[in-house]
Amino acid sequence: PGPLARLSAGQLALETGVPAPTVQKLVSRLSAAGLLHSTRGVGGGIRLARPPAAITLADIVEAVEGPIAV
């Protein structure tokens, strides 16, 4: 799938080899940080909120771990 395609949490777990409960937790955190859009129901799924090039590693780490201390 392309970078802006919608995937279900189950599909994402299968594609990455990450356990489904972990995927759900990460999706929740990344969605709260505005990095993913998550839509429930038929036709729903998970997709990037912006182009991949506009998402930095720091954005992801901060979403998952909290603010980065320098």
All heavy atoms as TSV, in Angstrom:
chain	resi	resn	atom	element	x	y	z
A	1	PRO	N	N	0.826	-1.202	0.000
A	1	PRO	CA	C	0.000	0.000	0.000
A	1	PRO	C	C	0.861	1.253	0.000
A	1	PRO	O	O	1.954	1.258	0.545
A	1	PRO	CB	C	-0.803	-0.100	1.288
A	1	PRO	CG	C	-0.523	-1.440	1.882
A	1	PRO	CD	C	0.596	-2.048	1.135
A	2	GLY	N	N	0.344	2.313	-0.590
A	2	GLY	CA	C	1.058	3.581	-0.615
A	2	GLY	C	C	1.077	4.226	0.759
A	2	GLY	O	O	0.380	3.795	1.668
A	3	PRO	N	N	1.879	5.273	0.933
A	3	PRO	CA	C	2.033	5.899	2.251
A	3	PRO	C	C	0.758	6.552	2.772
A	3	PRO	O	O	0.618	6.751	3.965
A	3	PRO	CB	C	3.129	6.931	2.042
A	3	PRO	CG	C	3.160	7.179	0.577
A	3	PRO	CD	C	2.691	5.916	-0.072
A	4	LEU	N	N	-0.186	6.890	1.891
A	4	LEU	CA	C	-1.418	7.525	2.347
A	4	LEU	C	C	-2.613	6.577	2.284
A	4	LEU	O	O	-3.749	6.984	2.443
A	4	LEU	CB	C	-1.676	8.804	1.555
A	4	LEU	CG	C	-0.581	9.862	1.675
A	4	LEU	CD1	C	-0.919	11.081	0.834
A	4	LEU	CD2	C	-0.342	10.260	3.115
A	5	ALA	N	N	-2.335	5.280	2.069
A	5	ALA	CA	C	-3.396	4.271	2.027
A	5	ALA	C	C	-3.925	4.023	3.438
A	5	ALA	O	O	-3.234	4.241	4.418
A	5	ALA	CB	C	-2.842	2.974	1.447
A	6	ARG	N	N	-5.169	3.554	3.501
A	6	ARG	CA	C	-5.754	3.187	4.791
A	6	ARG	C	C	-5.490	1.711	5.060
A	6	ARG	O	O	-5.647	0.876	4.176
A	6	ARG	CB	C	-7.262	3.405	4.780
A	6	ARG	CG	C	-7.651	4.835	4.843
A	6	ARG	CD	C	-9.175	4.938	4.945
A	6	ARG	NE	N	-9.569	6.298	4.704
A	6	ARG	CZ	C	-9.948	7.135	5.661
A	6	ARG	NH1	N	-10.010	6.733	6.896
A	6	ARG	NH2	N	-10.255	8.366	5.371
A	7	LEU	N	N	-5.100	1.409	6.277
A	7	LEU	CA	C	-4.909	0.036	6.724
A	7	LEU	C	C	-5.685	-0.148	8.015
A	7	LEU	O	O	-5.824	0.790	8.796
A	7	LEU	CB	C	-3.434	-0.251	7.016
A	7	LEU	CG	C	-2.451	-0.261	5.870
A	7	LEU	CD1	C	-1.033	-0.416	6.402
A	7	LEU	CD2	C	-2.760	-1.408	4.940
A	8	SER	N	N	-6.110	-1.360	8.278
A	8	SER	CA	C	-6.705	-1.651	9.579
A	8	SER	C	C	-5.565	-1.934	10.552
A	8	SER	O	O	-4.427	-2.217	10.143
A	8	SER	CB	C	-7.629	-2.862	9.489
A	8	SER	OG	O	-6.863	-4.045	9.294
A	9	ALA	N	N	-5.863	-1.882	11.843
A	9	ALA	CA	C	-4.848	-2.203	12.845
A	9	ALA	C	C	-4.371	-3.642	12.666
A	9	ALA	O	O	-3.186	-3.938	12.810
A	9	ALA	CB	C	-5.395	-1.978	14.253
A	10	GLY	N	N	-5.301	-4.537	12.308
A	10	GLY	CA	C	-4.928	-5.930	12.065
A	10	GLY	C	C	-3.981	-6.081	10.897
A	10	GLY	O	O	-3.008	-6.835	10.957
A	11	GLN	N	N	-4.269	-5.351	9.803
A	11	GLN	CA	C	-3.377	-5.398	8.636
A	11	GLN	C	C	-2.002	-4.849	8.998
A	11	GLN	O	O	-0.982	-5.397	8.590
A	11	GLN	CB	C	-3.947	-4.561	7.493
A	11	GLN	CG	C	-5.152	-5.157	6.819
A	11	GLN	CD	C	-5.774	-4.172	5.837
A	11	GLN	OE1	O	-6.056	-3.026	6.196
A	11	GLN	NE2	N	-5.984	-4.615	4.619
A	12	LEU	N	N	-1.981	-3.755	9.759
A	12	LEU	CA	C	-0.717	-3.151	10.160
A	12	LEU	C	C	0.092	-4.116	11.025
A	12	LEU	O	O	1.301	-4.248	10.848
A	12	LEU	CB	C	-0.975	-1.839	10.903
A	12	LEU	CG	C	0.222	-0.959	11.190
A	12	LEU	CD1	C	1.006	-0.627	9.927
A	12	LEU	CD2	C	-0.216	0.318	11.887
A	13	ALA	N	N	-0.582	-4.823	11.914
A	13	ALA	CA	C	0.094	-5.813	12.751
A	13	ALA	C	C	0.703	-6.922	11.887
A	13	ALA	O	O	1.857	-7.316	12.093
A	13	ALA	CB	C	-0.876	-6.388	13.777
A	14	LEU	N	N	-0.064	-7.414	10.913
A	14	LEU	CA	C	0.448	-8.467	10.033
A	14	LEU	C	C	1.621	-7.977	9.188
A	14	LEU	O	O	2.608	-8.683	9.021
A	14	LEU	CB	C	-0.665	-8.976	9.108
A	14	LEU	CG	C	-1.716	-9.870	9.742
A	14	LEU	CD1	C	-2.831	-10.172	8.743
A	14	LEU	CD2	C	-1.086	-11.168	10.225
A	15	GLU	N	N	1.503	-6.754	8.654
A	15	GLU	CA	C	2.553	-6.203	7.782
A	15	GLU	C	C	3.865	-5.971	8.528
A	15	GLU	O	O	4.942	-6.101	7.962
A	15	GLU	CB	C	2.092	-4.877	7.170
A	15	GLU	CG	C	0.942	-4.995	6.218
A	15	GLU	CD	C	1.370	-5.024	4.763
A	15	GLU	OE1	O	2.491	-4.591	4.449
A	15	GLU	OE2	O	0.566	-5.498	3.958
A	16	THR	N	N	3.759	-5.597	9.814
A	16	THR	CA	C	4.952	-5.232	10.577
A	16	THR	C	C	5.457	-6.328	11.500
A	16	THR	O	O	6.593	-6.265	11.963
A	16	THR	CB	C	4.689	-3.985	11.436
A	16	THR	OG1	O	3.643	-4.284	12.373
A	16	THR	CG2	C	4.316	-2.787	10.584
A	17	GLY	N	N	4.602	-7.313	11.805
A	17	GLY	CA	C	4.991	-8.353	12.752
A	17	GLY	C	C	4.873	-7.895	14.203
A	17	GLY	O	O	5.292	-8.600	15.115
A	18	VAL	N	N	4.293	-6.728	14.423
A	18	VAL	CA	C	4.092	-6.199	15.776
A	18	VAL	C	C	2.762	-6.742	16.298
A	18	VAL	O	O	1.770	-6.742	15.570
A	18	VAL	CB	C	4.080	-4.645	15.745
A	18	VAL	CG1	C	3.763	-4.072	17.109
A	18	VAL	CG2	C	5.410	-4.118	15.233
A	19	PRO	N	N	2.720	-7.202	17.556
A	19	PRO	CA	C	1.464	-7.732	18.100
A	19	PRO	C	C	0.330	-6.691	18.053
A	19	PRO	O	O	0.566	-5.492	18.266
A	19	PRO	CB	C	1.813	-8.080	19.551
A	19	PRO	CG	C	3.302	-8.245	19.550
A	19	PRO	CD	C	3.828	-7.307	18.506
A	20	ALA	N	N	-0.888	-7.155	17.775
A	20	ALA	CA	C	-2.039	-6.265	17.621
A	20	ALA	C	C	-2.263	-5.333	18.811
A	20	ALA	O	O	-2.530	-4.148	18.613
A	20	ALA	CB	C	-3.297	-7.081	17.331
A	21	PRO	N	N	-2.139	-5.810	20.072
A	21	PRO	CA	C	-2.341	-4.870	21.186
A	21	PRO	C	C	-1.319	-3.724	21.183
A	21	PRO	O	O	-1.653	-2.590	21.512
A	21	PRO	CB	C	-2.176	-5.743	22.434
A	21	PRO	CG	C	-2.480	-7.131	21.971
A	21	PRO	CD	C	-1.987	-7.184	20.548
A	22	THR	N	N	-0.102	-4.022	20.777
A	22	THR	CA	C	0.935	-2.990	20.699
A	22	THR	C	C	0.617	-2.017	19.581
A	22	THR	O	O	0.761	-0.795	19.745
A	22	THR	CB	C	2.326	-3.634	20.483
A	22	THR	OG1	O	2.574	-4.552	21.555
A	22	THR	CG2	C	3.415	-2.583	20.427
A	23	VAL	N	N	0.169	-2.532	18.444
A	23	VAL	CA	C	-0.225	-1.670	17.327
A	23	VAL	C	C	-1.335	-0.728	17.768
A	23	VAL	O	O	-1.285	0.469	17.502
A	23	VAL	CB	C	-0.665	-2.494	16.090
A	23	VAL	CG1	C	-1.353	-1.618	15.058
A	23	VAL	CG2	C	0.530	-3.208	15.474
A	24	GLN	N	N	-2.332	-1.247	18.458
A	24	GLN	CA	C	-3.452	-0.414	18.910
A	24	GLN	C	C	-2.982	0.685	19.857
A	24	GLN	O	O	-3.424	1.827	19.759
A	24	GLN	CB	C	-4.527	-1.278	19.562
A	24	GLN	CG	C	-5.209	-2.170	18.543
A	24	GLN	CD	C	-6.151	-3.191	19.162
A	24	GLN	OE1	O	-6.076	-3.477	20.351
A	24	GLN	NE2	N	-7.033	-3.737	18.345
A	25	LYS	N	N	-2.058	0.366	20.753
A	25	LYS	CA	C	-1.531	1.359	21.690
A	25	LYS	C	C	-0.747	2.439	20.939
A	25	LYS	O	O	-0.900	3.633	21.194
A	25	LYS	CB	C	-0.630	0.686	22.720
A	25	LYS	CG	C	-0.118	1.628	23.793
A	25	LYS	CD	C	0.829	0.944	24.760
A	25	LYS	CE	C	0.076	-0.053	25.604
A	25	LYS	NZ	N	0.938	-0.656	26.661
A	26	LEU	N	N	0.090	2.018	20.001
A	26	LEU	CA	C	0.885	2.978	19.227
A	26	LEU	C	C	0.003	3.846	18.337
A	26	LEU	O	O	0.224	5.057	18.236
A	26	LEU	CB	C	1.929	2.248	18.385
A	26	LEU	CG	C	3.064	1.607	19.174
A	26	LEU	CD1	C	3.914	0.728	18.261
A	26	LEU	CD2	C	3.915	2.653	19.856
A	27	VAL	N	N	-1.002	3.253	17.713
A	27	VAL	CA	C	-1.925	4.016	16.873
A	27	VAL	C	C	-2.630	5.081	17.709
A	27	VAL	O	O	-2.771	6.226	17.281
A	27	VAL	CB	C	-2.947	3.088	16.172
A	27	VAL	CG1	C	-4.116	3.871	15.604
A	27	VAL	CG2	C	-2.255	2.294	15.074
A	28	SER	N	N	-3.018	4.713	18.908
A	28	SER	CA	C	-3.680	5.665	19.794
A	28	SER	C	C	-2.768	6.849	20.105
A	28	SER	O	O	-3.184	8.007	20.021
A	28	SER	CB	C	-4.096	4.955	21.084
A	28	SER	OG	O	-4.654	5.864	21.994
A	29	ARG	N	N	-1.528	6.573	20.438
A	29	ARG	CA	C	-0.574	7.645	20.774
A	29	ARG	C	C	-0.225	8.500	19.555
A	29	ARG	O	O	-0.152	9.721	19.651
A	29	ARG	CB	C	0.683	7.054	21.389
A	29	ARG	CG	C	0.443	6.486	22.761
A	29	ARG	CD	C	1.691	5.970	23.381
A	29	ARG	NE	N	1.386	5.387	24.690
A	29	ARG	CZ	C	2.272	4.815	25.463
A	29	ARG	NH1	N	3.535	4.750	25.091
A	29	ARG	NH2	N	1.912	4.312	26.623
A	30	LEU	N	N	-0.019	7.854	18.424
A	30	LEU	CA	C	0.329	8.596	17.209
A	30	LEU	C	C	-0.860	9.420	16.706
A	30	LEU	O	O	-0.673	10.517	16.175
A	30	LEU	CB	C	0.838	7.641	16.128
A	30	LEU	CG	C	2.162	6.937	16.460
A	30	LEU	CD1	C	2.454	5.848	15.434
A	30	LEU	CD2	C	3.314	7.913	16.542
A	31	SER	N	N	-2.068	8.913	16.905
A	31	SER	CA	C	-3.264	9.679	16.534
A	31	SER	C	C	-3.423	10.896	17.435
A	31	SER	O	O	-3.725	11.999	16.963
A	31	SER	CB	C	-4.511	8.799	16.638
A	31	SER	OG	O	-4.479	7.784	15.670
A	32	ALA	N	N	-3.217	10.709	18.737
A	32	ALA	CA	C	-3.331	11.817	19.687
A	32	ALA	C	C	-2.315	12.916	19.371
A	32	ALA	O	O	-2.579	14.099	19.597
A	32	ALA	CB	C	-3.141	11.307	21.110
A	33	ALA	N	N	-1.166	12.532	18.817
A	33	ALA	CA	C	-0.124	13.497	18.461
A	33	ALA	C	C	-0.365	14.132	17.095
A	33	ALA	O	O	0.410	14.979	16.654
A	33	ALA	CB	C	1.245	12.813	18.483
A	34	GLY	N	N	-1.417	13.697	16.398
A	34	GLY	CA	C	-1.725	14.266	15.096
A	34	GLY	C	C	-0.908	13.703	13.949
A	34	GLY	O	O	-0.870	14.275	12.864
A	35	LEU	N	N	-0.276	12.548	14.160
A	35	LEU	CA	C	0.531	11.939	13.109
A	35	LEU	C	C	-0.266	10.947	12.265
A	35	LEU	O	O	0.088	10.672	11.125
A	35	LEU	CB	C	1.749	11.235	13.713
A	35	LEU	CG	C	2.701	12.143	14.491
A	35	LEU	CD1	C	3.806	11.323	15.125
A	35	LEU	CD2	C	3.275	13.222	13.601
A	36	LEU	N	N	-1.334	10.395	12.840
A	36	LEU	CA	C	-2.199	9.457	12.135
A	36	LEU	C	C	-3.638	9.927	12.232
A	36	LEU	O	O	-4.015	10.597	13.194
A	36	LEU	CB	C	-2.135	8.061	12.760
A	36	LEU	CG	C	-0.830	7.299	12.716
A	36	LEU	CD1	C	-0.988	5.963	13.442
A	36	LEU	CD2	C	-0.372	7.071	11.293
A	37	HIS	N	N	-4.433	9.534	11.238
A	37	HIS	CA	C	-5.885	9.686	11.298
A	37	HIS	C	C	-6.426	8.274	11.415
A	37	HIS	O	O	-6.052	7.398	10.645
A	37	HIS	CB	C	-6.449	10.333	10.030
A	37	HIS	CG	C	-6.196	11.787	9.921
A	37	HIS	ND1	N	-6.636	12.704	10.838
A	37	HIS	CD2	C	-5.530	12.500	8.978
A	37	HIS	CE1	C	-6.254	13.918	10.468
A	37	HIS	NE2	N	-5.577	13.815	9.342
A	38	SER	N	N	-7.290	8.067	12.374
A	38	SER	CA	C	-7.889	6.761	12.581
A	38	SER	C	C	-9.396	6.908	12.485
A	38	SER	O	O	-9.989	7.748	13.162
A	38	SER	CB	C	-7.485	6.221	13.953
A	38	SER	OG	O	-8.072	4.976	14.188
A	39	THR	N	N	-10.021	6.091	11.624
A	39	THR	CA	C	-11.463	6.123	11.425
A	39	THR	C	C	-12.013	4.737	11.698
A	39	THR	O	O	-11.501	3.749	11.163
A	39	THR	CB	C	-11.804	6.534	9.971
A	39	THR	OG1	O	-11.126	7.752	9.682
A	39	THR	CG2	C	-13.285	6.715	9.783
A	40	ARG	N	N	-13.037	4.668	12.533
A	40	ARG	CA	C	-13.641	3.381	12.869
A	40	ARG	C	C	-14.727	3.018	11.872
A	40	ARG	O	O	-15.246	3.864	11.169
A	40	ARG	CB	C	-14.250	3.452	14.261
A	40	ARG	CG	C	-13.239	3.760	15.334
A	40	ARG	CD	C	-13.895	3.644	16.654
A	40	ARG	NE	N	-13.366	2.422	17.242
A	40	ARG	CZ	C	-13.334	2.164	18.523
A	40	ARG	NH1	N	-13.851	2.996	19.369
A	40	ARG	NH2	N	-12.807	1.055	18.974
A	41	GLY	N	N	-15.048	1.724	11.857
A	41	GLY	CA	C	-16.189	1.254	11.081
A	41	GLY	C	C	-15.843	0.836	9.667
A	41	GLY	O	O	-14.691	0.834	9.248
A	42	VAL	N	N	-16.897	0.489	8.931
A	42	VAL	CA	C	-16.749	0.054	7.542
A	42	VAL	C	C	-16.115	1.183	6.735
A	42	VAL	O	O	-16.529	2.331	6.802
A	42	VAL	CB	C	-18.117	-0.334	6.943
A	42	VAL	CG1	C	-17.966	-0.725	5.487
A	42	VAL	CG2	C	-18.744	-1.466	7.735
A	43	GLY	N	N	-15.096	0.873	5.990
A	43	GLY	CA	C	-14.404	1.881	5.189
A	43	GLY	C	C	-13.412	2.695	5.984
A	43	GLY	O	O	-12.766	3.584	5.454
A	44	GLY	N	N	-13.284	2.391	7.260
A	44	GLY	CA	C	-12.352	3.120	8.117
A	44	GLY	C	C	-10.952	2.540	8.021
A	44	GLY	O	O	-10.640	1.750	7.148
A	45	GLY	N	N	-10.114	2.934	8.925
A	45	GLY	CA	C	-8.746	2.442	8.975
A	45	GLY	C	C	-7.817	3.513	9.491
A	45	GLY	O	O	-8.241	4.543	10.019
A	46	ILE	N	N	-6.554	3.262	9.313
A	46	ILE	CA	C	-5.501	4.148	9.795
A	46	ILE	C	C	-4.738	4.667	8.586
A	46	ILE	O	O	-4.416	3.905	7.673
A	46	ILE	CB	C	-4.530	3.365	10.698
A	46	ILE	CG1	C	-5.288	2.716	11.862
A	46	ILE	CG2	C	-3.413	4.267	11.199
A	46	ILE	CD1	C	-4.543	1.559	12.466
A	47	ARG	N	N	-4.447	5.964	8.587
A	47	ARG	CA	C	-3.615	6.531	7.528
A	47	ARG	C	C	-2.791	7.666	8.118
A	47	ARG	O	O	-3.109	8.210	9.169
A	47	ARG	CB	C	-4.456	7.020	6.360
A	47	ARG	CG	C	-5.366	8.165	6.657
A	47	ARG	CD	C	-6.158	8.584	5.415
A	47	ARG	NE	N	-7.143	9.582	5.740
A	47	ARG	CZ	C	-6.897	10.894	5.813
A	47	ARG	NH1	N	-5.695	11.345	5.559
A	47	ARG	NH2	N	-7.849	11.740	6.130
A	48	LEU	N	N	-1.710	8.006	7.429
A	48	LEU	CA	C	-0.866	9.113	7.866
A	48	LEU	C	C	-1.648	10.423	7.781
A	48	LEU	O	O	-2.435	10.627	6.853
A	48	LEU	CB	C	0.390	9.213	7.003
A	48	LEU	CG	C	1.379	8.056	7.103
A	48	LEU	CD1	C	2.520	8.265	6.106
A	48	LEU	CD2	C	1.923	7.915	8.511
A	49	ALA	N	N	-1.418	11.295	8.725
A	49	ALA	CA	C	-2.108	12.584	8.748
A	49	ALA	C	C	-1.448	13.591	7.818
A	49	ALA	O	O	-2.061	14.587	7.452
A	49	ALA	CB	C	-2.137	13.138	10.174
A	50	ARG	N	N	-0.209	13.338	7.457
A	50	ARG	CA	C	0.511	14.224	6.531
A	50	ARG	C	C	1.508	13.384	5.744
A	50	ARG	O	O	1.740	12.223	6.073
A	50	ARG	CB	C	1.173	15.370	7.288
A	50	ARG	CG	C	2.033	14.954	8.437
A	50	ARG	CD	C	2.474	16.174	9.242
A	50	ARG	NE	N	3.448	15.789	10.242
A	50	ARG	CZ	C	3.452	16.228	11.471
A	50	ARG	NH1	N	2.557	17.086	11.874
A	50	ARG	NH2	N	4.371	15.831	12.325
A	51	PRO	N	N	2.107	13.944	4.712
A	51	PRO	CA	C	3.053	13.157	3.900
A	51	PRO	C	C	4.210	12.610	4.748
A	51	PRO	O	O	4.642	13.264	5.715
A	51	PRO	CB	C	3.567	14.170	2.876
A	51	PRO	CG	C	2.524	15.239	2.830
A	51	PRO	CD	C	1.932	15.300	4.200
A	52	PRO	N	N	4.716	11.441	4.403
A	52	PRO	CA	C	5.801	10.837	5.175
A	52	PRO	C	C	7.011	11.765	5.363
A	52	PRO	O	O	7.605	11.785	6.441
A	52	PRO	CB	C	6.196	9.603	4.358
A	52	PRO	CG	C	5.003	9.293	3.533
A	52	PRO	CD	C	4.303	10.588	3.281
A	53	ALA	N	N	7.347	12.534	4.348
A	53	ALA	CA	C	8.510	13.427	4.440
A	53	ALA	C	C	8.306	14.536	5.462
A	53	ALA	O	O	9.276	15.147	5.918
A	53	ALA	CB	C	8.818	14.028	3.075
A	54	ALA	N	N	7.062	14.774	5.857
A	54	ALA	CA	C	6.763	15.834	6.829
A	54	ALA	C	C	6.703	15.302	8.261
A	54	ALA	O	O	6.411	16.050	9.184
A	54	ALA	CB	C	5.452	16.515	6.470
A	55	ILE	N	N	6.992	14.020	8.448
A	55	ILE	CA	C	6.991	13.412	9.779
A	55	ILE	C	C	8.429	13.050	10.133
A	55	ILE	O	O	9.069	12.275	9.429
A	55	ILE	CB	C	6.093	12.162	9.821
A	55	ILE	CG1	C	4.652	12.543	9.484
A	55	ILE	CG2	C	6.180	11.485	11.190
A	55	ILE	CD1	C	3.710	11.361	9.339
A	56	THR	N	N	8.925	13.614	11.223
A	56	THR	CA	C	10.306	13.356	11.624
A	56	THR	C	C	10.365	12.234	12.655
A	56	THR	O	O	9.368	11.907	13.313
A	56	THR	CB	C	10.950	14.617	12.239
A	56	THR	OG1	O	10.290	14.911	13.478
A	56	THR	CG2	C	10.874	15.802	11.293
A	57	LEU	N	N	11.545	11.681	12.827
A	57	LEU	CA	C	11.754	10.677	13.862
A	57	LEU	C	C	11.462	11.287	15.232
A	57	LEU	O	O	10.870	10.639	16.100
A	57	LEU	CB	C	13.183	10.136	13.800
A	57	LEU	CG	C	13.541	9.056	14.812
A	57	LEU	CD1	C	12.600	7.863	14.695
A	57	LEU	CD2	C	14.978	8.627	14.631
A	58	ALA	N	N	11.836	12.544	15.427
A	58	ALA	CA	C	11.560	13.225	16.691
A	58	ALA	C	C	10.053	13.301	16.944
A	58	ALA	O	O	9.608	13.129	18.080
A	58	ALA	CB	C	12.174	14.623	16.691
A	59	ASP	N	N	9.250	13.551	15.903
A	59	ASP	CA	C	7.796	13.575	16.052
A	59	ASP	C	C	7.286	12.241	16.604
A	59	ASP	O	O	6.451	12.201	17.505
A	59	ASP	CB	C	7.099	13.820	14.707
A	59	ASP	CG	C	7.307	15.204	14.132
A	59	ASP	OD1	O	7.536	16.157	14.911
A	59	ASP	OD2	O	7.247	15.329	12.891
A	60	ILE	N	N	7.810	11.163	16.057
A	60	ILE	CA	C	7.370	9.825	16.452
A	60	ILE	C	C	7.813	9.508	17.877
A	60	ILE	O	O	7.022	9.038	18.699
A	60	ILE	CB	C	7.899	8.766	15.464
A	60	ILE	CG1	C	7.298	9.019	14.081
A	60	ILE	CG2	C	7.593	7.347	15.957
A	60	ILE	CD1	C	7.966	8.257	12.953
A	61	VAL	N	N	9.074	9.787	18.193
A	61	VAL	CA	C	9.598	9.502	19.543
A	61	VAL	C	C	8.825	10.304	20.580
A	61	VAL	O	O	8.423	9.772	21.614
A	61	VAL	CB	C	11.107	9.788	19.624
A	61	VAL	CG1	C	11.611	9.731	21.055
A	61	VAL	CG2	C	11.882	8.804	18.751
A	62	GLU	N	N	8.578	11.572	20.315
A	62	GLU	CA	C	7.831	12.400	21.269
A	62	GLU	C	C	6.396	11.902	21.437
A	62	GLU	O	O	5.856	11.941	22.540
A	62	GLU	CB	C	7.847	13.867	20.848
A	62	GLU	CG	C	9.182	14.524	21.099
A	62	GLU	CD	C	9.191	16.014	20.777
A	62	GLU	OE1	O	8.233	16.534	20.173
A	62	GLU	OE2	O	10.168	16.668	21.161
A	63	ALA	N	N	5.785	11.438	20.366
A	63	ALA	CA	C	4.420	10.920	20.451
A	63	ALA	C	C	4.357	9.673	21.322
A	63	ALA	O	O	3.410	9.471	22.074
A	63	ALA	CB	C	3.878	10.619	19.058
A	64	VAL	N	N	5.374	8.836	21.231
A	64	VAL	CA	C	5.374	7.565	21.950
A	64	VAL	C	C	5.958	7.697	23.358
A	64	VAL	O	O	5.420	7.159	24.315
A	64	VAL	CB	C	6.138	6.492	21.144
A	64	VAL	CG1	C	6.273	5.198	21.912
A	64	VAL	CG2	C	5.446	6.248	19.798
A	65	GLU	N	N	7.052	8.440	23.489
A	65	GLU	CA	C	7.786	8.494	24.747
A	65	GLU	C	C	7.599	9.779	25.543
A	65	GLU	O	O	7.960	9.840	26.707
A	65	GLU	CB	C	9.291	8.313	24.482
A	65	GLU	CG	C	9.655	6.983	23.857
A	65	GLU	CD	C	9.449	5.812	24.803
A	65	GLU	OE1	O	9.559	5.992	26.023
A	65	GLU	OE2	O	9.164	4.711	24.301
A	66	GLY	N	N	7.115	10.834	24.895
A	66	GLY	CA	C	7.009	12.137	25.549
A	66	GLY	C	C	8.104	13.055	25.062
A	66	GLY	O	O	8.921	12.679	24.224
A	67	PRO	N	N	8.140	14.280	25.590
A	67	PRO	CA	C	9.128	15.276	25.131
A	67	PRO	C	C	10.571	14.775	25.258
A	67	PRO	O	O	10.906	14.066	26.210
A	67	PRO	CB	C	8.890	16.458	26.065
A	67	PRO	CG	C	7.509	16.280	26.575
A	67	PRO	CD	C	7.265	14.795	26.627
A	68	ILE	N	N	11.359	15.135	24.274
A	68	ILE	CA	C	12.769	14.752	24.269
A	68	ILE	C	C	13.554	15.775	25.087
A	68	ILE	O	O	13.474	16.966	24.828
A	68	ILE	CB	C	13.315	14.695	22.822
A	68	ILE	CG1	C	12.559	13.651	22.016
A	68	ILE	CG2	C	14.817	14.411	22.828
A	68	ILE	CD1	C	12.898	13.651	20.538
A	69	ALA	N	N	14.291	15.283	26.085
A	69	ALA	CA	C	15.125	16.167	26.896
A	69	ALA	C	C	16.493	16.300	26.238
A	69	ALA	O	O	17.074	15.313	25.806
A	69	ALA	CB	C	15.268	15.610	28.296
A	70	VAL	N	N	16.969	17.525	26.156
A	70	VAL	CA	C	18.277	17.754	25.527
A	70	VAL	C	C	19.320	17.945	26.596
A	70	VAL	O	O	19.145	18.566	27.583
A	70	VAL	CB	C	18.230	18.992	24.609
A	70	VAL	CG1	C	19.595	19.232	24.000
A	70	VAL	CG2	C	17.195	18.776	23.536
